[in-house]
Amino acid sequence: MFLDNDIEQIKEKGITLDQIQAQVSRLKNGMSFSNLVSAATVGKGIESYNGDEIEELISLYDSKKDNLSIVKFVPASGAATRMFKFLFQFLKEFEPLKETVKAYADRKNDDLIEPFFSKLEAFPFYEEVALKLNKVVPDFDTLSEGERQWYFVKIMLDKDGLNYSFLPKGLLPFHKYEDQVKTAFEEHLFESTLYASSKGKSNIHFTVSEKHHLYFKKEFGAIVDHLEDRTKTMFNVSYSFQKEATETVALTSKGDIYRNEDGSILFRPAGHGALLENLNDLDYDLVFIKNIDNIVVAKKNIKVSAFKKLLAGVLLEAQEKVFEYLNLLDSGSISDADMKIMLLFLRYRLNISISVDFESLDQADKIIFLKDKLNRPIRVCGMVKNEGEPGGGPFWVRDVNGHVSLQIVEFAQIDFRSKAQQRLVYKATHFNPTDVVCGVRNYKGEKFDLMDFVDPDAAFITMKTQNGVDIKALELPGLWNGSMAFWNSIFVEVPLNTFNPVKNVNDLLKPAHQAL
């Protein structure tokens, strides 16, 4: 039962009661796991190109991009808290007067803390922290080594220091050059000029949290003149927040809606799938998607970015054929031979399974089928070889209607209680680095409504803790998972060096993030 205050709160969020009841039902009934048929591999769902083919596709994109409206879409709203998780633990449990960092590492089985301190000066934030330390802790140089190490971390993270734990990853010092330190935000602006600009203009859209919005705008104001002069590119930077209407409720272990201390319903951000609304609001021909923390130093980026052009070239080549076929279907003069060519294109280029009863359909129904399958948004996704532990990635998946399609599947969507499904996961050769280019207009030049191509059953259910209470939380179908389930998908192998995320602060020590 919902109280009057509940109904008012729900309406203020822009959510309907029916939507809330559907969320509760989903949480109580459990999530629907993906039914994996096989892992997608090179030659079976993943395309691979040789050097000449890559150059040809890059040239195709370069020849067309100035006639396209292009945007780079960067999810950048996440706080950097998880990046510093082991350092928060260190602040809380290290005893600087009683033990060394090595002793602490052994005691806590922490394999990150020693590498952090052993290469401290290689971090892009080292000088900033050291300067702050000398101001805040006047007798810093007289302290023991353990005390100096503890204070260094405290000044980094504490709200009375540099407060890095409050900032989003995009605004942290990320790369150190000879003359300056750059944030991930600035590096993404530079990167956009390498592949996502046309006619000297670069459009880039960041999804940010509302509390950080002004910080991003301030950073942009500080760097834009220099960056535009250096790159000879004009930047059009836009921002959006995750919409309140995408937030979801959570349940307690007893199956009740979790409430805040004041009795109001707790609404939680619903994961990156909520950003589909933000993506849908953009009005461009081509959209590149890349996460904020997957960015390398400028010199290395020039080589890495060529593969973004490859993905875009693949998309434009496929899209050209799709538009040609749809216009032919509209013309009314289509032969059986034309249809067979389209079926081959659907099966072998767009990875779409064709029903065995297609041939039994009459001409009109065949045309309806072909139009339905062809007239969809297209995504081309880079896939890198899995050289470590298997992770979420490209799989052939069978839906409830028996249709098999190519999907990006996360671990949370897989039923690991099934040994058969487990075996398929461990046969995976590639994973998804969130490296996507999207064609979001149809053959008539109209923008697709991306909300029409979501699989709502691909929602995630996760166990969380809220104020010490275990809750069952709901996340919307992932942006590049269930939210794009009914897009036409092409997966392309790209080198592993295109994937360089910063999941914890020590990742900034890797070669991809070191300019010096």
C-alpha positions as CSV (number, residue, x, y, z in Angstrom):
1,M,0.0,0.0,0.0
2,F,1.3,3.5,-0.9
3,L,0.6,6.5,1.3
4,D,-0.4,9.9,0.0
5,N,3.1,11.1,0.6
6,D,4.5,8.2,-1.3
7,I,2.3,8.9,-4.3
8,E,3.3,12.5,-4.3
9,Q,7.0,11.6,-4.0
10,I,6.7,9.1,-6.9
11,K,5.0,11.7,-9.1
12,E,7.6,14.3,-8.3
13,K,10.2,11.9,-9.7
14,G,8.3,11.7,-13.0
15,I,7.5,8.0,-12.4
16,T,4.1,6.3,-12.5
17,L,2.7,3.9,-9.9
18,D,2.6,1.2,-12.5
19,Q,6.3,1.6,-13.1
20,I,7.0,1.3,-9.3
21,Q,4.8,-1.8,-9.1
22,A,6.6,-3.4,-12.0
23,Q,9.9,-2.7,-10.3
24,V,8.7,-4.3,-7.1
25,S,7.5,-7.3,-9.1
26,R,10.8,-7.6,-10.9
27,L,12.7,-7.5,-7.6
28,K,10.4,-10.2,-6.0
29,N,10.4,-12.5,-9.0
30,G,14.1,-12.3,-9.7
31,M,16.0,-11.3,-12.8
32,S,15.9,-13.2,-16.1
33,F,19.3,-14.6,-17.0
34,S,20.6,-14.6,-20.5
35,N,20.5,-17.9,-22.3
36,L,23.9,-18.2,-23.8
37,V,24.2,-20.4,-27.0
38,S,27.9,-19.9,-27.6
39,A,30.7,-17.3,-27.2
40,A,31.2,-15.0,-30.1
41,T,34.6,-15.6,-31.6
42,V,36.6,-14.3,-34.6
43,G,34.8,-15.6,-37.7
44,K,31.7,-16.4,-35.7
45,G,30.3,-13.1,-34.6
46,I,33.5,-11.0,-34.4
47,E,35.0,-9.5,-37.5
48,S,38.8,-9.1,-37.9
49,Y,40.5,-6.9,-40.5
50,N,44.0,-6.9,-42.0
51,G,46.2,-3.8,-42.4
52,D,45.0,-2.9,-45.9
53,E,41.3,-3.4,-44.9
54,I,41.8,-1.2,-41.8
55,E,43.3,1.6,-43.9
56,E,40.5,1.4,-46.4
57,L,37.8,1.6,-43.8
58,I,39.5,4.5,-42.0
59,S,39.7,6.3,-45.4
60,L,36.0,5.7,-45.9
61,Y,35.2,7.3,-42.6
62,D,37.6,10.2,-43.2
63,S,36.0,10.9,-46.6
64,K,32.5,11.1,-45.1
65,K,32.9,12.6,-41.7
66,D,32.7,16.2,-42.7
67,N,29.2,15.6,-44.0
68,L,28.1,14.0,-40.7
69,S,27.1,15.4,-37.4
70,I,29.2,13.6,-34.8
71,V,29.2,13.5,-31.0
72,K,31.4,11.8,-28.4
73,F,29.3,10.6,-25.5
74,V,31.2,10.1,-22.2
75,P,29.6,8.7,-19.0
76,A,31.5,10.7,-16.4
77,S,29.2,10.9,-13.4
78,G,30.9,8.3,-11.2
79,A,32.7,9.5,-8.1
80,A,36.3,8.3,-7.7
81,T,35.7,6.7,-4.3
82,R,36.2,3.1,-5.5
83,M,39.5,4.1,-7.2
84,F,40.9,4.9,-3.7
85,K,39.3,2.0,-1.8
86,F,42.5,0.4,-0.6
87,L,43.8,3.8,0.5
88,F,40.7,4.5,2.6
89,Q,41.4,1.1,4.3
90,F,45.0,2.1,4.8
91,L,44.0,5.4,6.5
92,K,41.7,3.6,8.8
93,E,43.9,0.6,9.8
94,F,47.5,1.5,9.3
95,E,49.4,2.1,12.6
96,P,52.3,4.4,11.6
97,L,54.1,4.4,14.9
98,K,53.9,0.6,15.3
99,E,54.4,-0.9,11.8
100,T,55.9,-0.3,8.4
101,V,53.9,-0.3,5.2
102,K,55.3,-3.7,4.3
103,A,54.2,-5.1,7.7
104,Y,50.7,-3.5,7.1
105,A,50.5,-5.0,3.6
106,D,51.4,-8.5,5.0
107,R,48.9,-8.1,7.9
108,K,46.0,-7.0,5.6
109,N,47.0,-9.1,2.6
110,D,47.1,-5.9,0.6
111,D,49.1,-6.1,-2.6
112,L,48.3,-2.5,-3.7
113,I,49.7,-0.4,-1.0
114,E,53.4,-1.1,-1.4
115,P,53.4,-0.4,-5.2
116,F,51.6,2.9,-4.5
117,F,54.3,4.2,-2.2
118,S,57.2,2.7,-4.1
119,K,56.4,4.8,-7.2
120,L,54.8,7.8,-5.5
121,E,56.6,10.4,-7.5
122,A,55.3,8.9,-10.8
123,F,51.7,9.8,-9.9
124,P,50.4,12.9,-11.7
125,F,49.1,14.3,-8.4
126,Y,52.4,13.9,-6.5
127,E,53.6,17.6,-6.6
128,E,50.1,18.9,-5.8
129,V,49.8,16.7,-2.7
130,A,53.4,17.5,-1.6
131,L,52.7,21.2,-1.9
132,K,49.6,20.9,0.2
133,L,51.4,18.8,2.8
134,N,54.0,21.5,3.4
135,K,51.2,24.0,4.0
136,V,49.0,21.9,6.2
137,V,51.6,19.9,8.1
138,P,54.5,22.4,8.9
139,D,56.7,19.7,10.6
140,F,56.1,17.1,7.9
141,D,59.8,16.5,7.2
142,T,60.5,15.7,10.8
143,L,57.9,12.9,11.0
144,S,58.7,9.2,10.8
145,E,58.3,7.5,7.4
146,G,55.1,5.8,8.4
147,E,53.6,9.1,9.6
148,R,54.6,10.9,6.3
149,Q,53.0,8.1,4.3
150,W,49.8,8.3,6.3
151,Y,49.6,12.0,6.0
152,F,50.2,11.9,2.3
153,V,47.1,9.7,1.8
154,K,45.1,11.8,4.3
155,I,45.8,15.1,2.4
156,M,44.9,13.4,-0.9
157,L,41.5,12.1,0.2
158,D,40.3,14.2,3.2
159,K,37.8,17.0,2.7
160,D,40.1,19.3,4.6
161,G,42.9,18.4,2.1
162,L,42.5,18.0,-1.7
163,N,39.3,16.0,-1.3
164,Y,40.0,13.7,-4.3
165,S,37.5,11.2,-3.0
166,F,34.7,13.8,-3.6
167,L,35.7,14.5,-7.2
168,P,34.6,12.4,-10.2
169,K,37.4,10.5,-12.0
170,G,37.1,13.0,-14.9
171,L,38.4,15.9,-12.8
172,L,41.3,14.1,-11.1
173,P,44.9,14.6,-12.1
174,F,45.3,11.8,-14.6
175,H,48.5,12.4,-16.7
176,K,51.7,14.2,-16.0
177,Y,53.6,15.9,-18.9
178,E,56.8,17.9,-18.7
179,D,55.0,21.3,-18.4
180,Q,51.6,20.4,-16.9
181,V,49.2,17.9,-15.4
182,K,46.0,17.0,-17.3
183,T,42.6,15.6,-16.2
184,A,40.8,12.8,-17.9
185,F,38.2,15.4,-18.9
186,E,40.8,17.4,-20.8
187,E,42.3,14.3,-22.4
188,H,38.9,13.3,-23.7
189,L,38.5,16.7,-25.3
190,F,41.8,16.3,-27.0
191,E,40.9,12.8,-28.1
192,S,37.7,13.9,-29.7
193,T,39.7,16.0,-32.2
194,L,41.4,12.8,-33.4
195,Y,38.3,11.0,-34.6
196,A,35.1,12.6,-33.5
197,S,35.3,16.1,-35.0
198,S,34.2,17.4,-38.4
199,K,34.8,20.8,-40.1
200,G,37.0,21.9,-37.3
201,K,34.3,21.4,-34.7
202,S,34.1,18.8,-31.9
203,N,30.9,18.0,-30.1
204,I,31.4,16.1,-26.8
205,H,28.7,15.3,-24.3
206,F,29.4,14.3,-20.6
207,T,26.9,12.8,-18.3
208,V,27.8,14.2,-14.9
209,S,26.3,14.3,-11.4
210,E,24.6,17.5,-10.6
211,K,26.9,18.2,-7.7
212,H,29.9,18.1,-10.0
213,H,28.5,20.1,-12.9
214,L,30.0,23.4,-12.0
215,Y,33.4,21.9,-11.4
216,F,33.4,20.5,-15.0
217,K,32.3,23.9,-16.4
218,K,35.1,25.6,-14.4
219,E,37.7,23.2,-15.6
220,F,36.5,23.7,-19.2
221,G,36.7,27.4,-18.8
222,A,40.3,27.1,-17.6
223,I,41.6,25.0,-20.5
224,V,39.4,25.8,-23.6
225,D,41.4,28.7,-25.0
226,H,44.7,26.9,-24.9
227,L,43.1,23.6,-26.2
228,E,41.3,25.3,-29.1
229,D,44.5,27.1,-30.1
230,R,46.6,23.9,-29.9
231,T,44.1,21.7,-31.8
232,K,42.7,24.3,-34.2
233,T,39.3,22.9,-33.2
234,M,36.2,24.6,-31.7
235,F,34.7,22.6,-28.8
236,N,31.0,22.3,-28.2
237,V,30.7,20.7,-24.8
238,S,27.4,19.8,-23.3
239,Y,26.3,18.1,-20.1
240,S,23.4,16.1,-18.7
241,F,22.4,14.5,-15.4
242,Q,20.9,11.1,-14.8
243,K,17.2,11.7,-14.9
244,E,15.2,11.2,-11.6
245,A,12.6,9.4,-13.6
246,T,15.1,6.5,-14.2
247,E,15.7,5.9,-10.5
248,T,14.4,2.7,-8.9
249,V,13.2,1.4,-5.6
250,A,14.8,-1.3,-3.4
251,L,13.4,-4.0,-1.2
252,T,14.4,-5.2,2.3
253,S,15.1,-8.8,3.1
254,K,11.4,-9.1,4.1
255,G,10.3,-7.9,0.7
256,D,9.1,-4.4,1.8
257,I,10.1,-1.2,0.0
258,Y,13.1,0.2,1.7
259,R,12.5,3.6,3.3
260,N,14.7,6.5,4.5
261,E,14.7,7.4,8.2
262,D,12.0,10.1,7.5
263,G,9.7,7.4,6.1
264,S,10.2,8.5,2.4
265,I,10.9,5.9,-0.2
266,L,14.6,5.4,-1.1
267,F,15.1,5.9,-4.8
268,R,18.5,4.8,-6.2
269,P,20.4,5.6,-9.4
270,A,19.7,2.7,-11.7
271,G,23.1,2.0,-13.2
272,H,24.5,3.1,-16.6
273,G,21.4,1.8,-18.3
274,A,19.6,5.0,-17.1
275,L,21.9,6.9,-19.4
276,L,19.9,5.6,-22.4
277,E,17.6,8.5,-21.8
278,N,20.5,11.0,-22.0
279,L,21.8,9.3,-25.2
280,N,18.3,9.4,-26.7
281,D,18.1,13.2,-26.2
282,L,21.1,13.8,-28.5
283,D,20.5,14.7,-32.1
284,Y,23.5,13.6,-34.2
285,D,24.2,11.2,-37.1
286,L,27.0,9.3,-35.3
287,V,27.7,8.8,-31.6
288,F,31.0,7.5,-30.2
289,I,30.7,6.0,-26.7
290,K,33.7,5.7,-24.4
291,N,34.1,5.6,-20.6
292,I,35.8,8.5,-18.8
293,D,38.6,6.5,-17.3
294,N,39.6,4.7,-20.5
295,I,41.9,7.4,-21.8
296,V,45.7,7.3,-22.6
297,V,48.4,10.0,-22.8
298,A,48.3,12.1,-26.0
299,K,51.2,10.5,-27.8
300,K,49.8,7.0,-27.4
301,N,46.3,8.2,-28.1
302,I,47.1,9.2,-31.7
303,K,47.7,5.5,-32.5
304,V,44.9,4.1,-30.4
305,S,42.3,6.5,-31.9
306,A,42.8,5.1,-35.4
307,F,40.7,2.1,-34.3
308,K,37.8,4.4,-33.5
309,K,37.9,5.4,-37.1
310,L,37.9,1.8,-38.1
311,L,34.7,1.1,-36.1
312,A,33.1,4.2,-37.7
313,G,34.1,3.0,-41.2
314,V,32.6,-0.4,-40.6
315,L,29.4,1.3,-39.4
316,L,29.2,3.6,-42.4
317,E,29.8,0.8,-44.9
318,A,27.1,-1.4,-43.3
319,Q,24.7,1.5,-43.0
320,E,25.1,2.4,-46.6
321,K,23.9,-1.0,-47.6
322,V,21.0,-1.0,-45.1
323,F,19.8,2.3,-46.5
324,E,20.1,1.0,-50.1
325,Y,18.0,-2.1,-49.3
326,L,15.3,-0.2,-47.4
327,N,14.9,2.3,-50.2
328,L,14.6,-0.7,-52.6
329,L,12.0,-2.3,-50.4
330,D,10.1,1.0,-50.4
331,S,10.2,1.2,-54.2
332,G,7.9,-1.8,-54.7
333,S,10.1,-3.3,-57.5
334,I,12.0,-6.0,-55.7
335,S,12.9,-9.4,-57.1
336,D,13.4,-12.8,-55.3
337,A,17.1,-12.4,-56.1
338,D,17.1,-9.0,-54.3
339,M,15.5,-10.6,-51.3
340,K,18.1,-13.4,-51.2
341,I,20.9,-10.9,-51.2
342,M,19.2,-9.0,-48.3
343,L,18.8,-12.3,-46.3
344,L,22.5,-13.0,-46.8
345,F,23.3,-9.5,-45.6
346,L,21.1,-9.9,-42.5
347,R,22.6,-13.3,-41.6
348,Y,26.3,-12.7,-42.3
349,R,26.7,-9.0,-42.0
350,L,24.2,-8.0,-39.3
351,N,24.3,-11.4,-37.5
352,I,20.5,-11.8,-37.6
353,S,18.9,-15.2,-37.4
354,I,16.3,-15.9,-40.1
355,S,13.2,-17.9,-39.3
356,V,12.9,-21.2,-41.1
357,D,9.4,-20.3,-42.2
358,F,10.5,-17.1,-44.0
359,E,10.2,-18.8,-47.4
360,S,6.6,-19.8,-46.7
361,L,5.6,-16.1,-46.2
362,D,3.9,-14.2,-49.0
363,Q,5.7,-11.3,-50.7
364,A,4.1,-8.6,-48.5
365,D,5.0,-10.3,-45.3
366,K,8.5,-10.9,-46.5
367,I,8.9,-7.2,-47.1
368,I,7.5,-6.4,-43.6
369,F,10.0,-8.9,-42.1
370,L,13.0,-7.4,-44.0
371,K,12.0,-3.8,-43.2
372,D,11.6,-4.7,-39.5
373,K,15.1,-6.3,-39.3
374,L,16.9,-3.7,-41.3
375,N,15.3,-0.5,-40.0
376,R,17.0,-0.4,-36.6
377,P,19.8,1.6,-34.9
378,I,23.3,0.1,-35.7
379,R,26.1,-0.3,-33.2
380,V,29.7,-1.4,-34.0
381,C,31.5,-2.5,-30.9
382,G,35.2,-3.0,-30.5
383,M,36.2,-6.3,-28.9
384,V,39.6,-7.1,-27.4
385,K,41.2,-10.4,-26.7
386,N,40.7,-11.8,-23.3
387,E,44.2,-12.4,-21.9
388,G,43.3,-12.5,-18.3
389,E,40.3,-13.8,-16.3
390,P,37.1,-14.2,-18.4
391,G,34.7,-11.3,-18.1
392,G,31.5,-10.0,-19.6
393,G,31.6,-9.8,-23.4
394,P,30.2,-11.0,-26.7
395,F,27.9,-14.0,-26.9
396,W,25.3,-15.5,-29.1
397,V,22.1,-15.5,-27.0
398,R,18.7,-17.2,-27.4
399,D,15.6,-15.2,-26.3
400,V,12.3,-16.4,-25.0
401,N,10.9,-16.7,-28.5
402,G,13.8,-18.9,-29.7
403,H,15.5,-16.1,-31.7
404,V,19.4,-16.1,-31.5
405,S,21.2,-12.8,-31.6
406,L,24.6,-11.3,-30.9
407,Q,24.7,-9.5,-27.5
408,I,27.1,-8.0,-25.0
409,V,26.5,-9.9,-21.8
410,E,27.7,-9.0,-18.3
411,F,28.5,-11.6,-15.6
412,A,25.5,-10.5,-13.6
413,Q,23.2,-11.7,-16.5
414,I,24.7,-15.2,-16.5
415,D,23.3,-18.0,-14.4
416,F,26.5,-19.5,-13.0
417,R,24.5,-22.3,-11.3
418,S,24.3,-23.9,-14.7
419,K,27.5,-25.7,-15.5
420,A,26.6,-25.6,-19.2
421,Q,26.4,-21.8,-19.1
422,Q,29.7,-21.7,-17.1
423,R,31.5,-23.7,-19.8
424,L,30.4,-21.3,-22.5
425,V,31.7,-18.3,-20.4
426,Y,35.1,-19.9,-20.1
427,K,35.3,-20.5,-23.8
428,A,35.0,-16.7,-24.5
429,T,38.0,-15.3,-26.3
430,H,37.1,-11.6,-26.2
431,F,35.6,-9.0,-23.9
432,N,33.8,-5.7,-24.3
433,P,35.9,-2.6,-23.4
434,T,32.9,-0.2,-23.9
435,D,34.2,1.0,-27.2
436,V,31.1,1.7,-29.3
437,V,30.1,3.8,-32.3
438,C,26.3,4.2,-33.0
439,G,24.3,5.0,-36.1
440,V,21.0,6.4,-34.7
441,R,19.2,7.7,-37.8
442,N,17.1,5.7,-40.2
443,Y,17.2,5.7,-44.0
444,K,14.9,8.7,-44.2
445,G,17.2,10.8,-42.0
446,E,14.9,10.5,-38.9
447,K,16.3,9.9,-35.5
448,F,15.3,6.6,-33.9
449,D,13.6,6.5,-30.6
450,L,16.2,4.4,-28.8
451,M,13.6,3.5,-26.1
452,D,11.9,1.3,-28.7
453,F,14.8,-1.2,-28.8
454,V,15.3,-2.0,-25.1
455,D,14.9,-5.5,-23.6
456,P,13.3,-4.7,-20.2
457,D,13.8,-8.2,-19.1
458,A,17.6,-7.6,-19.1
459,A,17.4,-5.6,-15.9
460,F,20.0,-6.4,-13.1
461,I,19.2,-7.2,-9.5
462,T,22.1,-6.6,-7.1
463,M,22.5,-7.0,-3.3
464,K,23.6,-3.8,-1.6
465,T,23.9,-2.4,1.9
466,Q,22.1,0.8,2.9
467,N,22.8,2.2,6.4
468,G,23.9,-1.3,7.5
469,V,20.7,-2.9,6.1
470,D,20.9,-5.5,3.3
471,I,18.7,-4.4,0.4
472,K,17.8,-5.8,-3.0
473,A,18.4,-3.2,-5.7
474,L,17.3,-2.9,-9.3
475,E,19.4,-1.6,-12.2
476,L,18.0,-0.9,-15.6
477,P,19.2,-2.9,-18.6
478,G,22.8,-1.8,-19.1
479,L,23.5,0.9,-21.7
480,W,25.4,-1.4,-24.0
481,N,23.7,-4.6,-22.8
482,G,19.9,-4.9,-22.6
483,S,19.3,-1.2,-23.5
484,M,20.7,-2.0,-27.0
485,A,19.4,-5.6,-27.2
486,F,17.3,-5.0,-30.3
487,W,19.8,-2.9,-32.2
488,N,21.7,-4.4,-35.2
489,S,25.1,-5.3,-33.9
490,I,28.5,-5.8,-35.5
491,F,31.5,-6.7,-33.3
492,V,35.0,-6.0,-34.5
493,E,38.3,-7.1,-33.0
494,V,40.6,-4.2,-31.9
495,P,44.0,-4.4,-30.1
496,L,44.2,-4.8,-26.4
497,N,46.0,-1.4,-26.1
498,T,42.8,0.4,-26.9
499,F,41.6,-0.6,-23.4
500,N,43.3,1.2,-20.5
501,P,40.8,1.8,-17.7
502,V,41.8,3.2,-14.3
503,K,39.9,1.1,-11.8
504,N,42.2,1.8,-8.9
505,V,44.7,4.6,-8.5
506,N,47.7,2.3,-9.2
507,D,46.5,1.9,-12.8
508,L,47.8,5.4,-13.4
509,L,51.3,3.9,-13.1
510,K,50.8,1.7,-16.2
511,P,52.7,2.8,-19.4
512,A,49.5,3.9,-21.1
513,H,49.1,6.6,-18.5
514,Q,52.7,7.7,-18.3
515,A,53.9,10.5,-20.6
516,L,57.4,10.9,-19.2
